[in-house]
Amino acid sequence: QVQLVESGGGLVQAGGSLRLSCAASGRTFRPYAMGWFRQTPGKEREFVAAISWNTASIYYADSVKGRFTISRDSAKNTVYLQMNSLKPEDTAVYYCAADRVSFRVRISAQRGDYAYWGQGTQVTVSS
């Protein structure tokens, strides 16, 4: 059974940092791009960041560029999201996801291109 499990969320003051982790099990995701998305109540799940299977391509939403860093450790089947200079508007449930296509040349920011999802981890940034 394929599982993605996020961890590392919590409550932090504005300007603080958190590091999210997403551990995959049930299969290797080495050939697949991995992404992070986030969602707040009443809004659609939005793209945050993605990293290609070989880490050659990384893509960020404009709202997090320069503050968030995505990385992966394929040996550990784990992807990370380092979040610095957090703002109250970063408050959301954060989800990791795995691409449905292996060795994709251009990583995607579209939810529909991701086949596997974690259960989410809450990040709350207080002002």
RAQUIWO-V758887 format. One record per residue. N is the residue number from 1. RES is the residue in one small letter. SS is DSSP state (2 for helix, 1 for strand, 0 for the rest). Layout:
N/RES/SS, N/RES/SS
//
This chain:
1/q/0, 2/v/0, 3/q/1, 4/l/1, 5/v/1, 6/e/1, 7/s/1, 8/g/0, 9/g/0, 10/g/1, 11/l/1, 12/v/1, 13/q/1, 14/a/0, 15/g/0, 16/g/0, 17/s/0, 18/l/1, 19/r/1, 20/l/1, 21/s/1, 22/c/1, 23/a/1, 24/a/1, 25/s/1, 26/g/0, 27/r/0, 28/t/0, 29/f/0, 30/r/0, 31/p/0, 32/y/1, 33/a/1, 34/m/1, 35/g/1, 36/w/1, 37/f/1, 38/r/1, 39/q/1, 40/t/0, 41/p/0, 42/g/0, 43/k/0, 44/e/0, 45/r/0, 46/e/1, 47/f/1, 48/v/1, 49/a/1, 50/a/1, 51/i/1, 52/s/0, 53/w/0, 54/n/0, 55/t/0, 56/a/0, 57/s/0, 58/i/1, 59/y/1, 60/y/1, 61/a/0, 62/d/0, 63/s/0, 64/v/0, 65/k/0, 66/g/0, 67/r/0, 68/f/1, 69/t/1, 70/i/1, 71/s/1, 72/r/1, 73/d/1, 74/s/2, 75/a/2, 76/k/2, 77/n/0, 78/t/1, 79/v/1, 80/y/1, 81/l/1, 82/q/1, 83/m/1, 84/n/0, 85/s/0, 86/l/0, 87/k/0, 88/p/2, 89/e/2, 90/d/2, 91/t/0, 92/a/1, 93/v/1, 94/y/1, 95/y/1, 96/c/1, 97/a/1, 98/a/1, 99/d/1, 100/r/1, 101/v/1, 102/s/1, 103/f/0, 104/r/0, 105/v/0, 106/r/0, 107/i/0, 108/s/0, 109/a/0, 110/q/0, 111/r/2, 112/g/2, 113/d/2, 114/y/1, 115/a/1, 116/y/1, 117/w/1, 118/g/0, 119/q/0, 120/g/0, 121/t/1, 122/q/1, 123/v/1, 124/t/1, 125/v/1, 126/s/1, 127/s/0
//
